[in-house]
Amino acid sequence: AGISIGDGTGVGKTATLLGIILDNWFRGRKRSVWFSVKSDLIKAVRDEIERLGFRLPIQLVNDYKPDEEITLSRGIVFCTYQSLIAKSKKGGRRRIDQLTRWLGEDGILIFDEGHRAKNFFAENERSQTQTGAAVVEIQNAEKFPGFRVIYSSATAATDVRHLAYMTRLGLWGEGTGFADFAEFAGEIEEGGVAAMEMIARDLKAMGRYFCGSLSMGACEETGLSVEYREVVHHLTAHQREMYDNMARCWQAVLRKTEKALAITNSEKFLRRHGVGNFWAEHQRCTKAIITAFKVPTLIKEMTRALSERHSVVVSITSTGEASMTRQMARTADEEEAVSDLDFSPRETLVRLVENCFPTAVYREVTDEITEKIKYEPLLGENGEQVHSKEAPWLKQELLDRLATLQLPEHPLDQIVNHFGTENVAEMTGRKNRLVKLSNGEFAYRPRGIAGVPQRQTNLHELQQFQAKRKRIAIMSEVAATGDSLHSDRRAINQERREHIALELKWSADKQLQDFGRTHRSNQANPPIYILIYTELGGERRFSTSIARRLAATGALNK
């Protein structure tokens, strides 16, 4: 048996799922496994249990090693999707086997935020995710026919292929019109949006799909409704100059890389790798610089919102921690001052040139068996790799040019240092950050808080925001699923939220989850959504593609 709950973000799926668990509890089925995206969300489940007035034992699966038996006699075992694929260090005993042994014959499986398993279906096994494969295995109807399965996600699918992990809904297989999922996906994809809406209709008719969403209209008590507006950041002359200079540098890197590939005779087999890296880093760097350009307008909007007694939530995608960590490692090796380091998107471009620019020479060799041409490194008399004389010169020429390139700093540090760490609740995945000192210098400090375990830092920051000790919250993808930042009637901070999307997510479902952090049930005031754009055409095209995917999500979730 299986059902899907597709209620929108903030409707109250946690209470619904607990209702299902309690119903089974009173029918004698008292063991449930609750899968979620992160262990911090166990607190939200515990709080909901307390609000409902029940006492249900709940425990993290990580309290047990994979090779141990779960000793909880009855209740809920809370497990993250990452923990589901864990194995013991000795013997390789799997977490998934531990859970199925504990569940017995008629356990309950709750796949909360089940979209994390959406990439199970692929053309070949190498492309499948381990998480998706594990989710499908633990609900195998032949091995565990007595399990009751509940899928729960506000963004279950932005594509028909994302439904592959929902094997218990009866959409394909024996007794249906489709032999397997591949046939089902092929037919529905051809039917377009109309076919996707038909899926939702048929599932509802069978009683296997339930969904609702929060109103965006006026609240009866306050008269306020969810508002949405766009703010355009017009690039200054200096920003335009920086953008043009960056574009010219990328063009120069591409031209010289192409030339170096020809010089080193590696064009035919290194081109795909080198050019692939180039365009991936190009997209990342361009997105980062555009986001950084918008910070002055963002700070202006945040200051206005605070003066109007609103609390501010800013959502971003990247934190720049990987770049910062590399730079700090360099200071240790070369004894540089933190203030001399470069934390701008330029570091991405420099790293690409340093690590991927071809200088080694290759030679063509004919394979004796297949008679096909292959490429081998050209070796010197002592067996050392021979490098081109001209290619390193081209590489150094690029690095010298990049050294003079001016780009803005990472936006996250700009915001935190402008308003102060004492006023900003940062909910991201980074462990350290740059802090501006009173003398104007910068210091690299841990983000952790004294007396608070590192893994609970984000939870502590969320509580600080909801308690109104901090009126600004910045969240990355780490906090974009499951957390509640709305003006909850049970919280001290009931100010209206202004949710500013400084940087759009890479996918529509993540963006929908992001917006759902501030528009939730039991709120005192509905949020105001603000999207900050530049007039650059590339950013407009990106936002349009996200909007198109959001429309497809709506068709699947109706």
N, C-alpha and C positions, 0 to 999 in steps of 0.2 A: 504494500500500500504506500502511496506517496501523494502529497499535495504541495502546492506552491503558493506562498504568500508574497504578493508583489506590491504591498502597500508602499506608498511613497515615503521618502525620508521624513522622519519626525512624526509619523502617524501613531506609532506605538506598537511596533512589531514585537518588542520584548515582552510586553504584557500579554499579547496574543499567544506567543510561544509558550509562556509560562502557563497560560490557561490550558493549552494542549497537554503539557506535561502533567498538570494537576488532574485533568480528566483521566489520563491514563493511570495516574497514581491511585485514584480511587477505584480503578478497575483492576488493580493488582499488578500493573506494570510500573515498577518503581526504580528502574535504572535508565538513565538518559545520558547521552553524550552531546554536549553543546559545542559545536565548532564555531570559532570566530576568528577575526583577523589579528587580534592582539590580546595579550593576557590582561591588560589594564581594564578591558571591558567587563571583566568578571564583577567589578564593583557596581557597574550599572545594573547587572542582573541581580546582585544581592540587594541593592537598594529597591528594585522593583518587587522582589519577594517580600521585603519588609513592608513596603507600601500596601501590598495586597493583603497583609496580615497573616501570612503563612510562615511556617518554618520548614524549609527544605534544605537538607545538607547539600553543600556545593563545594567542590574542591578542584584545584588545578591539577591537571594530569602531570605537570612537571614536578609535582611533589613526589612522584614515583619515577624511578629509572625504568627505561624500556624493558629491562630483563627482570623486573619485579612484578609481583601480582598486586593489583589495586585492592586495598583492604576496605574501602568504603562499602558498607553493606548495602546501602540504598541511597539514592539521591542523584545529583547531577555532577558529572565529571566535565570540567571546562577545559577545552583543548584548542589551541590555535592550529591553523592549517599548516604552519611551519612545523609544529610538533608532531603532526600526523605522519610525516615522512621520516621521523627520527628513527635511529637504530642504536642499539647498545654498542659500546666500543669493543667489547669482547663477545664474540659469538654472533654478532650481527642480528640479534633478536629485534624484531620490529615493533614499533609503537602500535601499529594498526592491529597486529595480532593480540597484543595486550588488551586493547580496547574491546575487540570482539569476544574475547574470552570472558571479560567482565560483564558485558551486556547479556550474555546468555542467548536464549532463543527468541525472545520477544522484546528486545530493547528499543529505545527511541533514539533516532538520529536527528539532530537539529543542525542544519547547515545554514547558520546565520551569516549574512553577507556572502552568500554562496557564489556570487560572481567571481570570487577568487579562483574558482575551478573552471572558469569559462573556456580556457584554452586546452581542454582535454582533446577535442577532435583535431586531428591534423592529417595531412596526406601521408605522413610516415611517422613511425614511432619516435624517431629522433626529435621531431618537432613538438611532441607532446610534453606537457609540463608534468613534473613528478606529483605536484599537488592534485592536478586534475585526475591523473591515473589512480592515485590513492583514494580520492573521493569516490570514484566509480567502483573501485574494488571493495570498499567497506560496505557498500549498499548492494552488492551483487545479489540479485534475487534468487539465484540457484543455490548459493552458499548460505544465505541468511534470509530465507523466505518470511520469517516472522518479524523482521525489523519493520518498524513504522518510520517513514522518512518524511521530513518536512524541509522544504527549501524555502529560504527567506532572503529576499533581496529587493531593494528598491530599483536596482539596475541589473536585473537578472541577465539581460542580453541586449547588446546593441547590434547584434548580428545573429542570424538563425543558428550559425555554427556554435554560438556560445551556449546553446541549450543542450549540448551533448552530454553534460554531466547529470542531467535530470532524467536518468534512466527509468525511474519508477512512475513517471506520469502516463505511460501507456500511449505515447505518440508514435512509436515505431516498434517493430518486432512482431512476435506471434499475436495473431488476432487483430492486427491493424492493417492498414492499406500500404504499409511500407516495410520492406524486409529488414532494413537496418537504418541507422542514422544517416549514412551517406546518401541513401536514396531519398529519405525524408528531406534532408537539407537541400538536395538538388532541386526537388520539386518546389519547395517553398521559396527558394531564392528566385526561381523563374517567375513566381507569382507576385513578387514584390511586396509592397506595404500591405496591399489588400489581403494577400495570403497570410501575412504575419498577424493581421487583425483577426483573421478567421481562426488561427490557432488559439488566441486568447478567448474568443467566443466559445469555441468547442470545449476548451478546458473548463470554462465557467459552467457550461451546460452539464458537464460530467461531474461537477462539484470538486474539481481538482485544482482550481485556481481562484484565489480571492485577492482583490486589490482595491485600494481606495487611496485618496490623496487629500492633503490639507487644502482648504480653500485659500485662494489668493485674494478673495474679496474683503469687503469691509467687516471688521469685528463689531458685533452688536454692542459690546460694552464701551469700547474706545472710539469707534467710528473710523479707525485707521485700517488701511489695507496694505498689502505688500506692494512696495514701490520699486520701480526699476528705472535707472537712468544711465546714460552714457556720458562720460567726460572725455573730451579729446585733448590730449597733450600735444600742443604744437611745438615742434622741435625748434630750439633756438639756433641761431647762426653757428654758434660754437658746436652744438650737438650735430648739426648737419655736416660740418667739416669733419668731426670725428667719425661719423658714419661713412662718409665718402672715403676717408683715408683708410678705414678698416676694409671697405670693399676693394679698394685698390691693392691692399696688401694680400687679400685672399686671391685676387686675380694673379698677382705676382707669384704667390706660392704655387698655384695651379700650373702656370706656364713653366716655371723652373722645375717643378716635379716632373712634368711631361718631358722636358728636355733631359733631365737626369736619367729618366727611365730609358730614353733612347741611347744616351752616352754609355750607360752600364749594361746595355743589351738585356735588360730585364723587363722590357715593356710588355711582352706577351704574357708573362705569368705573374708579375707583381702589380700590373696595372689595376686589376680588379680590387686587390687588397688596398693598395695605396689610394686610389681614387674613392673607394668606398669609405675609408677612414676620413678622407678629406671632406666629403659631403656631410657625413654624420657630425663631425666637429664644426663644420660651417653652420649647420642648422642650430646647434647648441650655442655657439658663440653669438650668432646673430640674435637669437631669442634673449640671451642674457643681456646684451647691450641695449636692446630695445626696452627691456624691463627696467634696467638701470636709468635710462633716460627719463622714465615716467615718475621717478621718485619725487622731484620737486612738486609736481601736481598732486601726488599722493599725500605728501606731508601737508600741503595746503588743505586738501579735503579732510584729512584726519583732524587737523586743528579746528576747522569749522565745526565738524561733528562733535568734538569734545566740548566746544563752547556752547553748543545747543543741547548739552546734557545727554548726549547719545554715547554709547560705548561702541568701540570700533573693532571689527574683525578683519584682518588682512590675510588673504590667501595667496601663497606663492607656490612654485613647483620645486625649484632647486634652492639649496642652501649654500652651495659653494664650499662645503666642508672638505671634499676630496682635494680640491685645489689648495685650500688653506693648510691642510695636513702636509701636503708635499712641500709647500713653501716653508713651513715651520721646520721640517726636517732639514731643509737646506740651510736655515739659519744656524742650526746646531753644528752642521758640518763646516760652514764657512764663516761662522761667528758674525753674521750680519745683524743689524738692528731690525726690530720688527717694523719700524716706521719706513725702512728702506725696501720692504718687500712689495711685490705687485700682486694684489688680490683682484685685479680687474679681469675681464674676459680675454685680455691679451695673453694671459698665461696659457690659455687653451691653444692659441695659435702657435705660441713658442714651443709648447710641448709637442705639438703635431710635427713641427719641422725637426725638432731635436730627435724624436723617436722614429719617425716614419720616412724621412727624406732618404732616397736611395743613393748610396755611394759605392757599394760593393759591385764588382764586375762579374758578369756571368758569361758562360760560353755555351754554344749549342753542341749537343752530343746526340748521335743517333743510337737509339736503343737497339741492341743486337737481336733481340727476340721479336719485338713488335715493329721494329723499323720506324718508330715514331721519334720525332725530335723532342728532346727534353733539355732542360737547362740545369747546369751545375756551376757552383762557385768556381771562379778562376783562382787557382792557388799558385803561390810563388815557389821559389826554389826550396824554401824551408817549410813548406806546407801551410804558410800563412795566407789568409784571405787577401786578395789583391783589390785595392780600392782605386777608383778613377781619380786622376789628378784634377780634373775640371769640376766634378760633382761636389766635392767638399768646399770648393771655392764658391759655387752657387749657393750652397747651404749657408755658409758664413755670411754671404752677401744678404741673404734673407734675414738672418738673425740680427744683423746690424741695422737693417731697415726697421724691423719690428721693435727694436730697442727705443726708437724715437716715437712710436705710436702711442697716442694719448687716448685712454678709454676710461669711463667712469667706474667707480668702485662697485662691489656687489651691493644690491639694494637692501638686503637683510641687515647688514651691519650699519648702513646709513640710517635706517629707521630706528634701530635699537639705540644707537649712539645719539640720535637727535632727541628722542623722548626720554632716554635713560632706562637702564635695566630695572630700576625700581618701579617703573610705570608700565612696562611691557611684559606680558605673559607670552613667552616664546614656547610654542609647542612644535618642535621639529625633531629631526633625528640626530642633529649634531651634538657632540659632546663638549666641544670647546668653541669659544668665540672671541673676536677682537673687541676689547673694551677700551673706550677712550678715557684717559686719566685726566685729572684736573689740570695738569701741566701741558695738555695737548698731545702728549705721547700716547701710543697705543700699546696695550699689553694683551698677551694671549692667555686667556683665563678659562678654567673649566666652567661649563654652564651649570653644573650641579649646584645644589643648595645645601648648606650645612645642616646636617641632621636628617636629610632626605635621601634615601637610596637612589642611585643613578637611574635605575629602571622606572622609578616613580616620579621623576622630575616633571614630565609632561602632565601627569595627573595632578601634581601639586600646583603647577602653573594654572591649570584649568580651574582648580578650586579657588585660587587667588583671584582669577577673573570673575568667577561667579559670586565671590564674596565681596566684590567691588573694591578690593585692595589694589587692583590694577584694572584700568579701564580700556586698555589696548591689548588685543590678542593677535599674535601672528602665527599662522599654522601652515605647515607644509603637508605633503601627502600622508605623513605619519598620523596626523590628527584629523584627516579629512574623511574618515570613516568611523562611524559609531559614537564619536564624542558629541556632547551637547553644549553649545555655546549660546543658546537662545535666552531670551529674557524669561526664564522659568519663574513661575509664581512661587515656587518653593525656595528660590535663591534670593540672596540679599540684593544682588545686582539685577534690577528689573528695568533698567534703562533700555530704550529702543536701540537695536543693533543696526549699525551701518556696516554691511558686509561688502568690502571692496576687493574685487578680483583684480589684483595687479598683474597676475600672470595666469593665463588659462592653462588648464591641464592638457595633457597630450591626448586624452580620450574623452568621449562624451559621458560615459558612465562615471568616470572619476570627477568630472565637472559637476554632474548632478549630485553626487555624494557630497561634494564640497559645499554647494549651495544649501544642502539639507542640514548643515550644522547649525544654522541660525533661524530656520523656519520649522518649528516643531510644535507638537501638541502641548497644551497647558502653558502657553506663553502669554505674558502680560501685554506685550506689544509685538506686532509683526515687524519683520526686518525691512530695511531699505537696501536693495542691491545696486551696487555701482560698478560699472565696468570702465576701466581707464584704457583708452586706445591712443595710439599715435596716428598720424595721417599716412603712415607708410603702407603701401599696398600689400606687402607681404604679410603683415600682421592682420590686415583685413581679410585676406584670403584664408588664413589659418582659422580665424574666428568663424568664418562662414562654414568651413568644413566641420567644425565642432557643432555648430547649430544644426547642420544637416543630419549629423549622427544623433543628436538629441531628438530630432523629429522621428527617426527610426526607432529609438528607444521608446518613445511614446506609443508607437503602434504596437510594439510587443508587450507593453505594460498596461494596455487598456483593459 
